[in-house]
């Protein structure tokens, strides 16, 4: 494997004639899915300097804040994984070292790569989970296969969300368009809504299109794997570090949980719209899912999955 640097971070890059994908070694974030013909990477790169999560120190790096989210925010980019938590830890979990959205977005990954594929592995020592992500390029598609293994002797409920965050210049709050097939929705706040994907369809999806560049990005997954799509908006509203009123983002967050909340809240909620809010993983067992992302250009936003995949 040959490492590269991406926004001053250790990273691994794969590419073909259509797309270039960059993943960070620490946190395993998919930082870039760049459509080579247009040069557009729709994924969000924060406006603040990025550092390795292992380098974050609350006393030495006050510019990132000093709470359970700060270590994640110091190194966040693009598409990050929320496992086994989607949301904030409890006060006690935070004191024990759990960060917002869990360990998967801050631990180091072992990455083995070829020119057009990579396998990334990590272990979450506190959660006692192992994670493997295989990524392979196929034309303009980026094919993902993920496996979570429960290393403990206990059955347990987990959250598992793909936190795909889009940003400028692809994202424009006045013009970028979105499509997704939901049947019910709930508003958590002015900046977060959750949507139940259509249970009558085998596959769920979202895509976004930028009229200015005609760039298009979308994700397609099995609805049975990830029944929920959360949409998070940030439009210069957060003024505390490291946000400082600078960020414009749109999080398209598909997973097994409808809302970012604590573990206790997730378990107590149990269901929303008669649909589970977490997934069980038995002791010593594995769960595997597959999905794909695709980038391209189009004269208008596709209205159907068939149009998107054409």
C-alpha positions in Angstrom: 0.0 0.0 0.0 1.3 3.5 -0.9 0.0 6.2 1.4 -0.7 9.8 0.2 -1.6 13.0 1.9 -5.0 14.6 1.7 -5.6 17.9 3.4 -2.5 17.1 5.6 -3.9 13.7 6.6 -2.6 10.2 6.1 -4.7 8.7 3.3 -5.0 6.0 0.7 -6.3 6.7 -2.8 -7.8 4.4 -5.5 -9.0 5.5 -8.9 -10.1 4.5 -12.4 -10.9 6.5 -15.5 -14.2 7.8 -14.0 -13.7 8.3 -10.2 -11.1 8.9 -7.5 -11.8 7.8 -4.0 -9.7 8.8 -1.0 -10.0 7.3 2.5 -8.2 8.5 5.7 -6.1 6.1 7.6 -7.3 7.4 10.9 -11.1 7.4 11.2 -11.6 5.5 7.9 -13.5 8.5 6.5 -14.3 8.4 2.8 -13.0 11.9 2.3 -13.3 12.1 -1.5 -15.4 10.6 -4.2 -14.3 12.8 -7.1 -15.9 12.7 -10.5 -12.8 13.0 -12.7 -14.4 14.5 -15.8 -15.9 17.4 -13.9 -13.3 17.5 -11.1 -16.1 17.8 -8.5 -15.9 16.1 -5.1 -19.4 16.5 -3.6 -18.3 15.4 -0.1 -17.7 17.9 2.6 -14.3 19.1 3.6 -14.6 21.2 6.8 -13.4 24.8 6.7 -11.1 24.3 9.6 -7.6 22.5 9.5 -7.9 18.7 9.8 -5.6 16.7 12.2 -5.3 13.1 13.0 -7.8 12.0 15.7 -4.8 10.5 17.6 -3.2 13.9 17.7 -6.1 15.7 19.3 -5.6 16.9 22.8 -8.3 19.0 24.6 -5.7 21.2 26.2 -3.4 21.6 23.3 -6.2 21.9 20.7 -8.9 24.2 22.1 -9.8 25.3 18.6 -11.8 22.0 18.2 -13.6 22.4 21.5 -13.3 20.1 24.5 -16.3 17.9 24.6 -17.2 14.4 23.4 -17.6 15.6 19.8 -14.2 17.4 19.5 -12.0 14.4 18.7 -14.3 13.5 15.8 -14.6 17.0 14.5 -10.8 17.4 14.5 -10.6 14.8 11.8 -14.0 14.6 10.2 -14.3 14.5 6.4 -16.9 13.4 3.9 -18.6 10.0 4.6 -17.9 8.8 8.1 -19.2 5.7 9.9 -21.4 5.8 13.0 -20.9 2.5 14.9 -22.1 1.3 17.5 -23.6 4.7 18.4 -25.5 7.2 16.3 -25.4 10.4 18.4 -23.9 11.5 21.7 -22.6 9.2 24.4 -23.9 9.5 27.9 -21.8 11.5 30.4 -20.5 8.2 31.8 -19.6 6.9 28.4 -17.9 10.1 27.5 -15.8 9.9 30.7 -14.8 6.4 29.6 -13.6 7.6 26.2 -16.5 7.2 23.9 -16.9 10.0 21.3 -20.0 11.2 19.4 -21.0 8.5 16.9 -18.7 5.9 18.4 -15.2 4.7 18.0 -15.3 3.8 14.3 -14.7 7.4 13.2 -11.7 8.0 15.4 -9.7 4.8 15.6 -6.9 3.8 13.2 -7.5 1.5 10.2 -5.3 -1.1 8.6 -5.7 -0.6 4.9 -4.6 -2.9 2.1 -5.1 -1.4 -1.4 -4.6 -2.0 -5.1 -5.1 0.6 -7.8 -8.9 0.2 -7.9 -9.9 -1.5 -4.5 -9.0 -1.4 -0.9 -9.9 -3.3 2.3 -9.9 -1.3 5.6 -10.1 -3.0 9.0 -10.3 -1.7 12.5 -11.1 -2.9 16.0 -13.1 -0.8 18.5 -11.6 -1.8 21.9 -14.3 -0.2 24.1 -17.2 -1.4 22.1 -15.6 -4.8 21.5 -16.5 -4.8 17.8 -14.4 -5.5 14.7 -15.2 -3.8 11.4 -14.1 -4.5 7.8 -15.0 -2.4 4.7 -14.2 -3.6 1.2 -14.4 -0.9 -1.5 -14.1 -1.6 -5.2 -14.5 0.7 -8.2 -16.7 -0.3 -11.2 -17.0 2.4 -13.7 -18.5 5.4 -12.0 -19.8 3.3 -9.1 -18.0 2.8 -5.8 -19.1 -0.6 -4.4 -19.0 -1.1 -0.6 -19.2 -4.3 1.5 -19.1 -3.9 5.3 -18.9 -6.5 8.0 -19.3 -5.9 11.8 -18.2 -8.6 14.2 -19.3 -8.8 17.8 -16.1 -9.7 19.8 -17.9 -10.0 23.1 -19.8 -12.8 24.7 -23.0 -10.8 24.9 -25.8 -10.2 22.4 -26.2 -6.5 21.9 -28.1 -3.8 20.1 -26.1 -1.5 17.8 -26.6 1.7 15.8 -25.0 1.6 12.3 -25.3 4.7 10.1 -23.5 5.9 7.0 -23.0 9.6 7.7 -22.6 11.0 4.2 -22.0 14.7 4.4 -22.1 17.0 1.3 -20.5 20.4 1.1 -19.5 23.3 -1.1 -18.9 24.0 -3.9 -21.2 21.1 -4.8 -23.7 22.1 -2.1 -25.6 25.3 -2.6 -28.5 25.9 -0.3 -30.5 27.7 -3.0 -30.0 25.3 -6.0 -28.7 21.8 -5.1 -31.6 19.3 -5.5 -32.3 16.0 -3.7 -34.5 13.0 -4.2 -35.2 10.0 -2.0 -38.2 7.5 -1.6 -39.6 8.0 1.9 -43.1 7.2 3.2 -43.1 8.8 6.6 -41.1 11.6 8.2 -40.5 13.1 11.6 -38.8 16.5 12.5 -36.4 16.3 15.4 -35.4 20.0 15.2 -35.0 22.8 12.7 -31.8 21.1 11.5 -32.6 17.4 11.5 -35.4 15.3 10.0 -35.7 11.5 9.7 -37.4 9.6 6.9 -38.6 6.0 6.7 -37.7 4.5 3.4 -40.4 2.9 1.4 -40.9 -0.7 2.7 -42.5 -1.8 -0.5 -39.2 -1.2 -2.4 -36.3 -3.6 -2.1 -33.8 -0.9 -2.5 -33.6 2.6 -1.0 -31.6 5.5 -2.2 -30.8 9.2 -2.2 -29.1 11.4 -4.8 -28.2 15.0 -5.1 -27.6 17.2 -8.2 -25.8 20.5 -8.6 -27.3 22.6 -11.5 -24.2 24.8 -11.6 -21.8 21.9 -12.4 -24.4 19.3 -13.4 -22.5 17.0 -11.1 -24.5 14.1 -9.5 -23.9 11.9 -6.5 -26.1 9.2 -5.0 -26.1 6.1 -2.8 -28.2 3.0 -3.2 -28.6 0.3 -0.5 -30.9 -2.5 0.6 -33.8 -1.1 2.4 -33.8 -4.1 4.8 -30.3 -3.2 5.8 -30.8 0.5 6.4 -34.5 1.5 6.7 -33.9 5.1 7.8 -32.5 8.3 6.1 -31.7 11.2 8.4 -31.1 14.7 6.9 -29.0 17.1 8.9 -28.6 20.7 7.9 -25.9 23.2 9.0 -26.0 26.6 7.4 -23.5 28.8 9.4 -25.7 28.4 12.6 -23.2 26.7 14.9 -20.9 29.4 16.4 -18.9 27.4 19.0 -15.5 25.9 18.1 -14.6 24.5 15.6 -17.7 25.6 13.7 -17.4 29.3 14.3 -20.3 30.1 12.0 -18.3 28.9 9.0 -19.8 25.6 7.9 -22.4 24.8 5.2 -23.3 21.1 5.0 -26.0 18.6 4.3 -25.8 15.2 6.0 -27.6 12.4 4.2 -27.4 9.7 6.9 -28.8 6.3 6.1 -28.7 3.6 8.7 -30.5 1.3 11.2 -31.5 4.2 13.5 -33.8 7.1 12.8 -32.3 9.7 15.1 -28.9 10.8 16.6 -29.5 10.0 20.3 -27.8 8.3 23.2 -27.7 4.6 23.5 -30.2 4.6 26.4 -32.6 6.8 24.3 -32.2 4.5 21.3 -33.1 1.4 23.3 -35.9 3.0 25.2 -37.4 4.3 21.9 -37.4 0.8 20.5 -39.4 1.6 17.4 -40.6 4.6 15.3 -43.4 4.2 12.8 -43.5 0.5 13.9 -39.9 0.1 12.6 -36.9 -0.9 14.8 -34.5 1.9 15.9 -31.4 -0.4 16.2 -30.1 -3.8 15.1 -29.1 -6.8 17.2 -25.8 -8.5 16.8 -25.5 -11.8 18.6 -22.4 -12.7 20.7 -19.5 -13.8 18.5 -21.4 -13.2 15.3 -21.0 -11.1 12.2 -23.4 -8.9 10.2 -22.7 -7.9 6.5 -24.2 -5.2 4.3 -23.6 -3.9 0.8 -24.3 -0.7 -0.9 -22.9 1.6 -3.6 -22.2 5.2 -4.4 -22.0 6.7 -7.8 -20.9 10.0 -9.3 -21.4 11.5 -12.7 -23.0 14.4 -14.7 -26.5 14.8 -15.8 -28.5 17.7 -17.5 -31.2 17.3 -14.8 -31.8 15.4 -11.6 -33.0 11.8 -12.2 -36.5 11.1 -11.0 -36.3 7.3 -10.8 -33.7 4.7 -9.8 -33.7 3.4 -13.4 -32.7 6.9 -14.6 -30.0 7.2 -12.0 -28.5 3.9 -12.9 -28.6 4.4 -16.6 
